[in-house]
Amino acid sequence: MQERVEASKTAAILLEERKGAVAILTLNRPQARNSLSLELLRALGAAIERISADAEVRAVVLAANGPAFSAGHDLKELTAHRADTDGGLAFYRTAMDTCSGVMQAILRSPKPFIAAVQGTATAAGCQLVATCDLAVAADEVQFATPGVNIGLFCSTPMVALSRNVPRKRAMEMLLLGEMLSAEAAAEYGLVNRVVPRGRVMDEALAMAGVIASKSSLTVAIGKEAFYRQIELPTAEAYAYAADVMVKNMMARDAAEGICAFIEKRPPEWKGC
């Protein structure tokens, strides 16, 4: 039975569903183009923390309601705080730190996150897509880091973007601030698959289902190792990865998986 949970009691700005071992988080501020208000960021951070600790969840799909996936930070909210006694300094730091914390929580989570992008993703919304481990996009959607157009360089989105696409492509997006088609985003490496709009969620759930069929321990080990080794020099990365492989070999699921392969039978995962 499908379960739907409101992640905010004051407003359903974030929705949560479960489909078997897959959790679905849906941004639900369509009237504000799913802009990342501080309240939404905090709700998202709390949901990620909760799901990351849930042994029954094997994968997460991050979706959005409305015509936009996310327009990035809530510029109206940010502007309103210019009237604060400090000109908004404290609020801006809180907002940016909270957003950065959410992005890092996705990376640290042992659960793979798949972005199901049904609408335009710009600025921190593009950052959110780039931060997810995988992404599926509708063929008509667009992506951009357009902060340079309004005098606010997309510095934090740059962190995720530059770790997903080639350097020259990242700088092109950041310096020109132009819209990028879904097809170009796939070519750049920002998204994995481009499908018709009506198939975005089905495709994301299909990918999540494949992941959910694997050993949760093995997936968690692999995700953590991927993000750690990619920041290391080659020799250090190999040394680290070899150590991870040795420790992984000692796990029960590794022994079971190898035996099942040799015996030509389906493995029985225990997550240990």
C-alpha atoms as a printed R data frame, in Angstrom:
    type eleno elety resid chain resno      x       y       z
1   ATOM     1    CA   MET     A     1  0.000   0.000   0.000
2   ATOM     2    CA   GLN     A     2  1.353   3.415  -0.923
3   ATOM     3    CA   GLU     A     3  2.010   5.678   2.035
4   ATOM     4    CA   ARG     A     4  2.056   9.473   1.803
5   ATOM     5    CA   VAL     A     5  3.470  11.562   4.633
6   ATOM     6    CA   GLU     A     6  3.544  15.336   5.071
7   ATOM     7    CA   ALA     A     7  7.087  16.317   6.021
8   ATOM     8    CA   SER     A     8  5.877  19.685   7.314
9   ATOM     9    CA   LYS     A     9  2.861  19.945   9.592
10  ATOM    10    CA   THR     A    10  2.384  23.645   8.861
11  ATOM    11    CA   ALA     A    11  2.427  23.284   5.070
12  ATOM    12    CA   ALA     A    12  2.827  20.302   2.783
13  ATOM    13    CA   ILE     A    13  5.913  21.783   1.141
14  ATOM    14    CA   LEU     A    14  7.593  18.367   1.014
15  ATOM    15    CA   LEU     A    15  5.770  15.094   0.444
16  ATOM    16    CA   GLU     A    16  7.033  11.605   1.160
17  ATOM    17    CA   GLU     A    17  5.846   8.348  -0.341
18  ATOM    18    CA   ARG     A    18  7.007   4.773  -0.100
19  ATOM    19    CA   LYS     A    19  6.829   2.259  -2.900
20  ATOM    20    CA   GLY     A    20  8.296  -0.892  -1.482
21  ATOM    21    CA   ALA     A    21 11.956  -0.241  -0.705
22  ATOM    22    CA   VAL     A    22 11.960   3.069  -2.580
23  ATOM    23    CA   ALA     A    23 11.280   6.401  -0.864
24  ATOM    24    CA   ILE     A    24  9.939   9.285  -2.955
25  ATOM    25    CA   LEU     A    25 10.506  12.857  -1.788
26  ATOM    26    CA   THR     A    26  8.506  15.460  -3.706
27  ATOM    27    CA   LEU     A    27  9.141  19.200  -3.562
28  ATOM    28    CA   ASN     A    28  5.699  20.763  -3.259
29  ATOM    29    CA   ARG     A    29  5.894  24.533  -3.691
30  ATOM    30    CA   PRO     A    30  4.628  24.669  -7.289
31  ATOM    31    CA   GLN     A    31  3.297  28.208  -6.875
32  ATOM    32    CA   ALA     A    32  6.855  29.325  -6.069
33  ATOM    33    CA   ARG     A    33  8.454  27.079  -8.708
34  ATOM    34    CA   ASN     A    34  9.688  24.871  -5.863
35  ATOM    35    CA   SER     A    35 12.194  27.497  -4.813
36  ATOM    36    CA   LEU     A    36 14.292  26.359  -1.876
37  ATOM    37    CA   SER     A    37 13.039  28.433   1.034
38  ATOM    38    CA   LEU     A    38 14.739  27.919   4.372
39  ATOM    39    CA   GLU     A    39 11.677  25.987   5.562
40  ATOM    40    CA   LEU     A    40 11.813  23.643   2.574
41  ATOM    41    CA   LEU     A    41 15.556  23.120   2.963
42  ATOM    42    CA   ARG     A    42 15.099  22.221   6.622
43  ATOM    43    CA   ALA     A    43 12.249  19.851   5.798
44  ATOM    44    CA   LEU     A    44 14.334  18.218   3.102
45  ATOM    45    CA   GLY     A    45 17.321  17.895   5.420
46  ATOM    46    CA   ALA     A    46 15.195  16.254   8.116
47  ATOM    47    CA   ALA     A    47 13.674  13.832   5.607
48  ATOM    48    CA   ILE     A    48 17.092  12.863   4.250
49  ATOM    49    CA   GLU     A    49 18.363  12.211   7.762
50  ATOM    50    CA   ARG     A    50 15.334  10.080   8.596
51  ATOM    51    CA   ILE     A    51 15.441   8.079   5.381
52  ATOM    52    CA   SER     A    52 19.192   7.554   5.569
53  ATOM    53    CA   ALA     A    53 18.707   5.775   8.903
54  ATOM    54    CA   ASP     A    54 15.786   3.640   7.661
55  ATOM    55    CA   ALA     A    55 16.977   0.113   6.902
56  ATOM    56    CA   GLU     A    56 13.844  -0.588   4.855
57  ATOM    57    CA   VAL     A    57 14.715   2.083   2.272
58  ATOM    58    CA   ARG     A    58 17.104   0.994  -0.469
59  ATOM    59    CA   ALA     A    59 16.890   3.982  -2.845
60  ATOM    60    CA   VAL     A    60 15.372   7.476  -2.987
61  ATOM    61    CA   VAL     A    61 13.679   9.334  -5.837
62  ATOM    62    CA   LEU     A    62 13.641  13.118  -5.554
63  ATOM    63    CA   ALA     A    63 10.804  14.656  -7.581
64  ATOM    64    CA   ALA     A    64  8.796  17.880  -7.741
65  ATOM    65    CA   ASN     A    65  5.231  18.995  -8.400
66  ATOM    66    CA   GLY     A    66  4.391  21.723 -10.901
67  ATOM    67    CA   PRO     A    67  6.059  23.118 -14.023
68  ATOM    68    CA   ALA     A    68  9.507  23.567 -12.445
69  ATOM    69    CA   PHE     A    69 11.745  21.089 -10.666
70  ATOM    70    CA   SER     A    70 13.262  23.948  -8.663
71  ATOM    71    CA   ALA     A    71 14.111  27.558  -9.396
72  ATOM    72    CA   GLY     A    72 16.838  27.552  -6.755
73  ATOM    73    CA   HIS     A    73 16.907  29.738  -3.669
74  ATOM    74    CA   ASP     A    74 13.776  31.724  -2.856
75  ATOM    75    CA   LEU     A    75 14.882  35.175  -4.059
76  ATOM    76    CA   LYS     A    76 11.808  36.883  -2.572
77  ATOM    77    CA   GLU     A    77 12.665  35.443   0.840
78  ATOM    78    CA   LEU     A    78 16.302  36.474   0.506
79  ATOM    79    CA   THR     A    79 15.369  39.983  -0.584
80  ATOM    80    CA   ALA     A    80 12.923  40.436   2.302
81  ATOM    81    CA   HIS     A    81 15.762  39.938   4.770
82  ATOM    82    CA   ARG     A    82 17.653  42.958   3.455
83  ATOM    83    CA   ALA     A    83 15.434  44.843   5.906
84  ATOM    84    CA   ASP     A    84 17.076  43.018   8.846
85  ATOM    85    CA   THR     A    85 19.270  45.099  11.114
86  ATOM    86    CA   ASP     A    86 22.379  43.412   9.692
87  ATOM    87    CA   GLY     A    87 21.191  43.788   6.102
88  ATOM    88    CA   GLY     A    88 20.376  40.090   5.923
89  ATOM    89    CA   LEU     A    89 23.879  38.812   6.632
90  ATOM    90    CA   ALA     A    90 22.885  36.291   9.322
91  ATOM    91    CA   PHE     A    91 19.940  34.961   7.343
92  ATOM    92    CA   TYR     A    92 21.971  34.612   4.141
93  ATOM    93    CA   ARG     A    93 24.644  32.646   5.963
94  ATOM    94    CA   THR     A    94 22.015  30.398   7.554
95  ATOM    95    CA   ALA     A    95 20.294  29.815   4.211
96  ATOM    96    CA   MET     A    96 23.511  29.014   2.328
97  ATOM    97    CA   ASP     A    97 24.892  26.820   5.109
98  ATOM    98    CA   THR     A    98 21.595  24.939   5.355
99  ATOM    99    CA   CYS     A    99 21.503  24.391   1.594
100 ATOM   100    CA   SER     A   100 25.106  23.181   1.563
101 ATOM   101    CA   GLY     A   101 24.270  20.852   4.453
102 ATOM   102    CA   VAL     A   102 21.377  19.333   2.513
103 ATOM   103    CA   MET     A   103 23.591  18.710  -0.523
104 ATOM   104    CA   GLN     A   104 26.256  17.069   1.615
105 ATOM   105    CA   ALA     A   105 23.629  14.968   3.409
106 ATOM   106    CA   ILE     A   106 22.596  13.526   0.031
107 ATOM   107    CA   LEU     A   107 26.211  12.647  -0.724
108 ATOM   108    CA   ARG     A   108 26.773  11.154   2.739
109 ATOM   109    CA   SER     A   109 23.565   9.128   2.705
110 ATOM   110    CA   PRO     A   110 24.086   5.390   2.172
111 ATOM   111    CA   LYS     A   111 20.979   5.457  -0.040
112 ATOM   112    CA   PRO     A   112 21.393   6.341  -3.736
113 ATOM   113    CA   PHE     A   113 19.345   9.426  -4.739
114 ATOM   114    CA   ILE     A   114 17.766   9.686  -8.188
115 ATOM   115    CA   ALA     A   115 16.462  13.056  -9.380
116 ATOM   116    CA   ALA     A   116 13.254  12.788 -11.436
117 ATOM   117    CA   VAL     A   117 13.363  16.112 -13.279
118 ATOM   118    CA   GLN     A   118  9.998  16.954 -14.812
119 ATOM   119    CA   GLY     A   119 10.578  20.702 -15.149
120 ATOM   120    CA   THR     A   120 13.219  23.410 -15.359
121 ATOM   121    CA   ALA     A   121 16.037  23.252 -12.797
122 ATOM   122    CA   THR     A   122 18.018  26.434 -12.276
123 ATOM   123    CA   ALA     A   123 20.652  27.727  -9.824
124 ATOM   124    CA   ALA     A   124 20.390  25.726  -6.572
125 ATOM   125    CA   GLY     A   125 17.752  23.597  -8.306
126 ATOM   126    CA   CYS     A   126 20.371  22.608 -10.873
127 ATOM   127    CA   GLN     A   127 22.739  22.055  -7.954
128 ATOM   128    CA   LEU     A   128 20.222  19.647  -6.428
129 ATOM   129    CA   VAL     A   129 20.075  17.635  -9.659
130 ATOM   130    CA   ALA     A   130 23.869  17.569  -9.919
131 ATOM   131    CA   THR     A   131 24.166  16.446  -6.300
132 ATOM   132    CA   CYS     A   132 21.897  13.426  -6.734
133 ATOM   133    CA   ASP     A   133 23.717  10.227  -7.663
134 ATOM   134    CA   LEU     A   134 21.616   9.726 -10.798
135 ATOM   135    CA   ALA     A   135 19.150  11.866 -12.743
136 ATOM   136    CA   VAL     A   136 16.357  11.312 -15.251
137 ATOM   137    CA   ALA     A   137 15.027  14.334 -17.154
138 ATOM   138    CA   ALA     A   138 12.040  15.038 -19.361
139 ATOM   139    CA   ASP     A   139 13.042  15.805 -22.935
140 ATOM   140    CA   GLU     A   140 11.664  19.366 -22.878
141 ATOM   141    CA   VAL     A   141 13.195  20.543 -19.586
142 ATOM   142    CA   GLN     A   142 16.093  22.956 -19.306
143 ATOM   143    CA   PHE     A   143 18.907  23.555 -16.849
144 ATOM   144    CA   ALA     A   144 20.873  26.675 -15.970
145 ATOM   145    CA   THR     A   145 23.105  28.348 -13.414
146 ATOM   146    CA   PRO     A   146 21.965  31.894 -14.256
147 ATOM   147    CA   GLY     A   147 23.103  33.757 -11.158
148 ATOM   148    CA   VAL     A   148 25.606  35.783 -13.163
149 ATOM   149    CA   ASN     A   149 22.641  37.407 -14.942
150 ATOM   150    CA   ILE     A   150 21.367  38.959 -11.694
151 ATOM   151    CA   GLY     A   151 24.698  39.793 -10.087
152 ATOM   152    CA   LEU     A   152 24.834  36.709  -7.849
153 ATOM   153    CA   PHE     A   153 27.326  34.155  -9.176
154 ATOM   154    CA   CYS     A   154 26.190  30.542  -8.643
155 ATOM   155    CA   SER     A   155 29.121  29.770  -6.351
156 ATOM   156    CA   THR     A   156 27.563  26.948  -4.332
157 ATOM   157    CA   PRO     A   157 25.860  25.328  -7.359
158 ATOM   158    CA   MET     A   158 29.321  25.482  -8.937
159 ATOM   159    CA   VAL     A   159 30.597  22.899  -6.433
160 ATOM   160    CA   ALA     A   160 28.179  20.195  -7.559
161 ATOM   161    CA   LEU     A   161 28.213  21.252 -11.215
162 ATOM   162    CA   SER     A   162 32.007  21.188 -11.525
163 ATOM   163    CA   ARG     A   163 32.062  17.665 -10.069
164 ATOM   164    CA   ASN     A   164 29.602  16.397 -12.670
165 ATOM   165    CA   VAL     A   165 30.498  18.006 -16.001
166 ATOM   166    CA   PRO     A   166 33.798  18.834 -17.745
167 ATOM   167    CA   ARG     A   167 35.488  22.026 -16.590
168 ATOM   168    CA   LYS     A   168 34.954  24.030 -19.766
169 ATOM   169    CA   ARG     A   169 31.271  23.039 -19.847
170 ATOM   170    CA   ALA     A   170 30.814  24.048 -16.210
171 ATOM   171    CA   MET     A   171 32.438  27.417 -16.807
172 ATOM   172    CA   GLU     A   172 30.280  27.956 -19.881
173 ATOM   173    CA   MET     A   173 27.123  27.389 -17.833
174 ATOM   174    CA   LEU     A   174 28.355  29.556 -14.961
175 ATOM   175    CA   LEU     A   175 29.691  32.468 -17.009
176 ATOM   176    CA   LEU     A   176 27.026  32.661 -19.716
177 ATOM   177    CA   GLY     A   177 24.038  31.812 -17.523
178 ATOM   178    CA   GLU     A   178 22.199  30.386 -20.520
179 ATOM   179    CA   MET     A   179 19.573  27.656 -20.590
180 ATOM   180    CA   LEU     A   180 20.807  24.151 -21.402
181 ATOM   181    CA   SER     A   181 18.540  21.582 -23.073
182 ATOM   182    CA   ALA     A   182 17.943  18.160 -21.588
183 ATOM   183    CA   GLU     A   183 19.813  16.568 -24.492
184 ATOM   184    CA   ALA     A   184 22.834  18.807 -23.898
185 ATOM   185    CA   ALA     A   185 22.640  18.109 -20.160
186 ATOM   186    CA   ALA     A   186 22.873  14.397 -20.922
187 ATOM   187    CA   GLU     A   187 25.789  15.019 -23.279
188 ATOM   188    CA   TYR     A   188 27.556  17.036 -20.565
189 ATOM   189    CA   GLY     A   189 26.966  14.320 -17.965
190 ATOM   190    CA   LEU     A   190 24.556  16.310 -15.795
191 ATOM   191    CA   VAL     A   191 21.757  13.766 -16.274
192 ATOM   192    CA   ASN     A   192 21.819  10.064 -17.096
193 ATOM   193    CA   ARG     A   193 18.688   9.612 -19.188
194 ATOM   194    CA   VAL     A   194 16.285  11.804 -21.148
195 ATOM   195    CA   VAL     A   195 12.746  10.509 -21.650
196 ATOM   196    CA   PRO     A   196  9.312  11.902 -22.567
197 ATOM   197    CA   ARG     A   197  7.766  13.910 -19.724
198 ATOM   198    CA   GLY     A   198  5.171  11.259 -18.931
199 ATOM   199    CA   ARG     A   199  7.864   8.630 -18.390
200 ATOM   200    CA   VAL     A   200 10.171  10.511 -16.011
201 ATOM   201    CA   MET     A   201  8.857   9.040 -12.773
202 ATOM   202    CA   ASP     A   202  8.483   5.549 -14.236
203 ATOM   203    CA   GLU     A   203 12.082   5.624 -15.460
204 ATOM   204    CA   ALA     A   204 13.378   6.919 -12.117
205 ATOM   205    CA   LEU     A   205 11.421   4.285 -10.207
206 ATOM   206    CA   ALA     A   206 12.690   1.573 -12.550
207 ATOM   207    CA   MET     A   207 16.278   2.625 -11.852
208 ATOM   208    CA   ALA     A   208 15.532   2.755  -8.121
209 ATOM   209    CA   GLY     A   209 14.011  -0.709  -8.293
210 ATOM   210    CA   VAL     A   210 17.130  -2.162  -9.876
211 ATOM   211    CA   ILE     A   211 19.265  -0.575  -7.156
212 ATOM   212    CA   ALA     A   212 16.870  -1.814  -4.458
213 ATOM   213    CA   SER     A   213 17.386  -5.383  -5.696
214 ATOM   214    CA   LYS     A   214 21.103  -5.238  -4.818
215 ATOM   215    CA   SER     A   215 22.759  -5.743  -1.459
216 ATOM   216    CA   SER     A   216 22.120  -2.578   0.584
217 ATOM   217    CA   LEU     A   217 25.502  -3.006   2.260
218 ATOM   218    CA   THR     A   218 27.335  -3.266  -1.051
219 ATOM   219    CA   VAL     A   219 25.556  -0.215  -2.466
220 ATOM   220    CA   ALA     A   220 26.320   1.821   0.662
221 ATOM   221    CA   ILE     A   221 29.990   0.789   0.564
222 ATOM   222    CA   GLY     A   222 30.224   1.651  -3.113
223 ATOM   223    CA   LYS     A   223 28.551   5.053  -2.848
224 ATOM   224    CA   GLU     A   224 30.770   6.172   0.016
225 ATOM   225    CA   ALA     A   225 33.889   4.890  -1.732
226 ATOM   226    CA   PHE     A   226 33.002   6.615  -5.007
227 ATOM   227    CA   TYR     A   227 32.805  10.083  -3.491
228 ATOM   228    CA   ARG     A   228 35.880   9.604  -1.316
229 ATOM   229    CA   GLN     A   229 38.199   8.258  -4.012
230 ATOM   230    CA   ILE     A   230 37.225  10.832  -6.620
231 ATOM   231    CA   GLU     A   231 38.818  13.594  -4.548
232 ATOM   232    CA   LEU     A   232 42.102  11.702  -4.067
233 ATOM   233    CA   PRO     A   233 45.238  11.586  -6.233
234 ATOM   234    CA   THR     A   234 45.346   8.430  -8.363
235 ATOM   235    CA   ALA     A   235 47.797   6.441  -6.227
236 ATOM   236    CA   GLU     A   236 45.943   7.285  -3.014
237 ATOM   237    CA   ALA     A   237 42.631   6.472  -4.673
238 ATOM   238    CA   TYR     A   238 43.864   3.014  -5.651
239 ATOM   239    CA   ALA     A   239 45.216   2.340  -2.162
240 ATOM   240    CA   TYR     A   240 41.940   3.431  -0.601
241 ATOM   241    CA   ALA     A   241 39.823   1.471  -3.106
242 ATOM   242    CA   ALA     A   242 41.892  -1.677  -2.590
243 ATOM   243    CA   ASP     A   243 41.300  -1.427   1.155
244 ATOM   244    CA   VAL     A   244 37.576  -1.000   0.543
245 ATOM   245    CA   MET     A   245 37.554  -4.074  -1.714
246 ATOM   246    CA   VAL     A   246 39.306  -6.186   0.918
247 ATOM   247    CA   LYS     A   247 36.826  -5.124   3.631
248 ATOM   248    CA   ASN     A   248 33.911  -5.671   1.236
249 ATOM   249    CA   MET     A   249 35.156  -9.198   0.491
250 ATOM   250    CA   MET     A   250 34.873 -10.021   4.202
251 ATOM   251    CA   ALA     A   251 31.155  -9.185   4.251
252 ATOM   252    CA   ARG     A   252 28.522 -11.891   4.327
253 ATOM   253    CA   ASP     A   253 26.737 -10.466   1.261
254 ATOM   254    CA   ALA     A   254 29.920 -10.622  -0.808
255 ATOM   255    CA   ALA     A   255 30.414 -14.301   0.057
256 ATOM   256    CA   GLU     A   256 26.743 -14.987  -0.713
257 ATOM   257    CA   GLY     A   257 26.804 -13.084  -3.992
258 ATOM   258    CA   ILE     A   258 29.911 -14.844  -5.267
259 ATOM   259    CA   CYS     A   259 28.604 -18.259  -4.253
260 ATOM   260    CA   ALA     A   260 25.246 -17.543  -5.887
261 ATOM   261    CA   PHE     A   261 27.007 -16.519  -9.108
262 ATOM   262    CA   ILE     A   262 29.115 -19.701  -9.134
263 ATOM   263    CA   GLU     A   263 26.080 -21.856  -8.293
264 ATOM   264    CA   LYS     A   264 23.911 -20.032 -10.878
265 ATOM   265    CA   ARG     A   265 21.161 -19.077  -8.413
266 ATOM   266    CA   PRO     A   266 19.676 -15.771  -7.200
267 ATOM   267    CA   PRO     A   267 21.509 -14.324  -4.177
268 ATOM   268    CA   GLU     A   268 19.779 -13.836  -0.849
269 ATOM   269    CA   TRP     A   269 20.926 -10.482   0.527
270 ATOM   270    CA   LYS     A   270 21.009  -9.764   4.259
271 ATOM   271    CA   GLY     A   271 22.661  -6.341   4.200
272 ATOM   272    CA   CYS     A   272 25.631  -7.471   6.252
